[in-house]
């Protein structure tokens, strides 16, 4: 699904970034491609939590905080 969104070169809705972050999508497994589509999503707060994407990712159970 991520590759389909990116290949269409459409802006990715900010909630997709937050869902991907919450699921622990790794940078080299698609997150970089999502972010590169629209850097402004890095400044978007999740409507439910008020967290920025990096905060959501850091709080996910699969986050690798050693990188």
Order of alpha helices (4+ residues) and beta strands (2+ residues): alpha-alpha-alpha-alpha
